[in-house]
Amino acid sequence: MIKSESMHTKIAPELKNQGNTILASIGISPDEAITMFYHRIVTHRNLPFDIKTPNKETVEAMQELTEPESRRRLKRFSSFKEMMSDLDT
């Protein structure tokens, strides 16, 4: 029998519930998913997905959007169709 250890981690409840629902729908337990995730980390000696660091221009644009006066200047649309119409003009 393979020896195993327990892990304790914190995760947002809604994220946990959504993830568990998806895992259950494909027949995988959270323990199995975490074990598979760790196998991929060990096999690839890295995370099994790309982590991108935004460049200076992207960081500045993101910061600009969080400033109160920038948020007031953003256009708001009541529908996707209205937004697409505005983009076409």
C-alpha positions as YAML, in Angstrom:
chain: A
units: angstrom
residues:
- id: 1
  name: MET
  ca: [0.00, 0.00, 0.00]
- id: 2
  name: ILE
  ca: [1.30, 3.46, -0.94]
- id: 3
  name: LYS
  ca: [1.81, 5.78, 1.99]
- id: 4
  name: SER
  ca: [0.05, 9.13, 1.68]
- id: 5
  name: GLU
  ca: [0.10, 12.45, 3.49]
- id: 6
  name: SER
  ca: [-2.59, 15.02, 4.12]
- id: 7
  name: MET
  ca: [-2.49, 18.61, 2.95]
- id: 8
  name: HIS
  ca: [-4.38, 21.56, 4.34]
- id: 9
  name: THR
  ca: [-5.08, 24.51, 2.07]
- id: 10
  name: LYS
  ca: [-7.39, 27.51, 1.94]
- id: 11
  name: ILE
  ca: [-9.58, 28.25, -1.06]
- id: 12
  name: ALA
  ca: [-12.56, 30.52, -1.66]
- id: 13
  name: PRO
  ca: [-15.76, 28.56, -0.93]
- id: 14
  name: GLU
  ca: [-17.43, 29.40, -4.26]
- id: 15
  name: LEU
  ca: [-14.32, 28.38, -6.22]
- id: 16
  name: LYS
  ca: [-14.14, 25.11, -4.27]
- id: 17
  name: ASN
  ca: [-17.82, 24.36, -4.90]
- id: 18
  name: GLN
  ca: [-17.59, 25.12, -8.62]
- id: 19
  name: GLY
  ca: [-14.42, 23.08, -8.97]
- id: 20
  name: ASN
  ca: [-15.85, 20.13, -7.05]
- id: 21
  name: THR
  ca: [-18.97, 20.17, -9.22]
- id: 22
  name: ILE
  ca: [-16.91, 20.03, -12.41]
- id: 23
  name: LEU
  ca: [-14.63, 17.31, -11.03]
- id: 24
  name: ALA
  ca: [-17.65, 15.23, -9.96]
- id: 25
  name: SER
  ca: [-19.16, 15.58, -13.43]
- id: 26
  name: ILE
  ca: [-16.04, 13.99, -14.95]
- id: 27
  name: GLY
  ca: [-15.69, 11.39, -12.22]
- id: 28
  name: ILE
  ca: [-12.60, 12.70, -10.47]
- id: 29
  name: SER
  ca: [-12.33, 13.43, -6.76]
- id: 30
  name: PRO
  ca: [-10.59, 16.58, -5.50]
- id: 31
  name: ASP
  ca: [-7.84, 14.35, -4.05]
- id: 32
  name: GLU
  ca: [-7.27, 12.70, -7.45]
- id: 33
  name: ALA
  ca: [-7.22, 16.08, -9.21]
- id: 34
  name: ILE
  ca: [-4.65, 17.49, -6.80]
- id: 35
  name: THR
  ca: [-2.54, 14.34, -7.15]
- id: 36
  name: MET
  ca: [-2.66, 14.65, -10.97]
- id: 37
  name: PHE
  ca: [-1.72, 18.33, -10.68]
- id: 38
  name: TYR
  ca: [1.32, 17.45, -8.54]
- id: 39
  name: HIS
  ca: [2.34, 14.66, -10.96]
- id: 40
  name: ARG
  ca: [2.35, 17.22, -13.79]
- id: 41
  name: ILE
  ca: [4.43, 19.64, -11.71]
- id: 42
  name: VAL
  ca: [6.98, 16.91, -10.97]
- id: 43
  name: THR
  ca: [7.02, 15.60, -14.56]
- id: 44
  name: HIS
  ca: [7.45, 19.04, -16.16]
- id: 45
  name: ARG
  ca: [9.37, 20.59, -13.27]
- id: 46
  name: ASN
  ca: [7.06, 23.58, -13.61]
- id: 47
  name: LEU
  ca: [3.39, 24.49, -13.46]
- id: 48
  name: PRO
  ca: [1.33, 22.75, -16.17]
- id: 49
  name: PHE
  ca: [0.20, 26.10, -17.59]
- id: 50
  name: ASP
  ca: [1.88, 29.33, -18.63]
- id: 51
  name: ILE
  ca: [2.26, 32.14, -16.14]
- id: 52
  name: LYS
  ca: [2.59, 35.46, -17.91]
- id: 53
  name: THR
  ca: [3.88, 38.65, -16.36]
- id: 54
  name: PRO
  ca: [2.27, 41.75, -17.88]
- id: 55
  name: ASN
  ca: [4.61, 44.21, -19.56]
- id: 56
  name: LYS
  ca: [4.90, 47.85, -18.46]
- id: 57
  name: GLU
  ca: [2.30, 49.08, -20.96]
- id: 58
  name: THR
  ca: [-0.27, 46.51, -19.79]
- id: 59
  name: VAL
  ca: [0.36, 47.31, -16.10]
- id: 60
  name: GLU
  ca: [-0.13, 51.03, -16.80]
- id: 61
  name: ALA
  ca: [-3.38, 50.36, -18.69]
- id: 62
  name: MET
  ca: [-4.67, 48.17, -15.86]
- id: 63
  name: GLN
  ca: [-3.80, 50.84, -13.29]
- id: 64
  name: GLU
  ca: [-5.49, 53.51, -15.39]
- id: 65
  name: LEU
  ca: [-8.72, 51.53, -15.43]
- id: 66
  name: THR
  ca: [-8.78, 51.33, -11.64]
- id: 67
  name: GLU
  ca: [-8.54, 55.11, -11.19]
- id: 68
  name: PRO
  ca: [-11.95, 56.62, -10.28]
- id: 69
  name: GLU
  ca: [-11.94, 59.27, -13.03]
- id: 70
  name: SER
  ca: [-11.09, 56.65, -15.67]
- id: 71
  name: ARG
  ca: [-13.93, 54.44, -14.53]
- id: 72
  name: ARG
  ca: [-16.39, 57.33, -14.95]
- id: 73
  name: ARG
  ca: [-15.21, 57.86, -18.57]
- id: 74
  name: LEU
  ca: [-15.87, 54.25, -19.56]
- id: 75
  name: LYS
  ca: [-18.87, 53.78, -21.83]
- id: 76
  name: ARG
  ca: [-21.60, 51.53, -20.57]
- id: 77
  name: PHE
  ca: [-23.94, 49.54, -22.77]
- id: 78
  name: SER
  ca: [-27.26, 47.91, -22.02]
- id: 79
  name: SER
  ca: [-26.70, 45.11, -24.51]
- id: 80
  name: PHE
  ca: [-24.10, 43.40, -26.65]
- id: 81
  name: LYS
  ca: [-25.90, 44.63, -29.77]
- id: 82
  name: GLU
  ca: [-25.66, 48.24, -28.56]
- id: 83
  name: MET
  ca: [-21.92, 47.83, -27.91]
- id: 84
  name: MET
  ca: [-21.31, 46.33, -31.35]
- id: 85
  name: SER
  ca: [-23.26, 49.16, -32.98]
- id: 86
  name: ASP
  ca: [-21.08, 51.70, -31.16]
- id: 87
  name: LEU
  ca: [-17.91, 49.88, -32.29]
- id: 88
  name: ASP
  ca: [-19.09, 49.98, -35.91]
- id: 89
  name: THR
  ca: [-19.43, 53.78, -35.83]
...
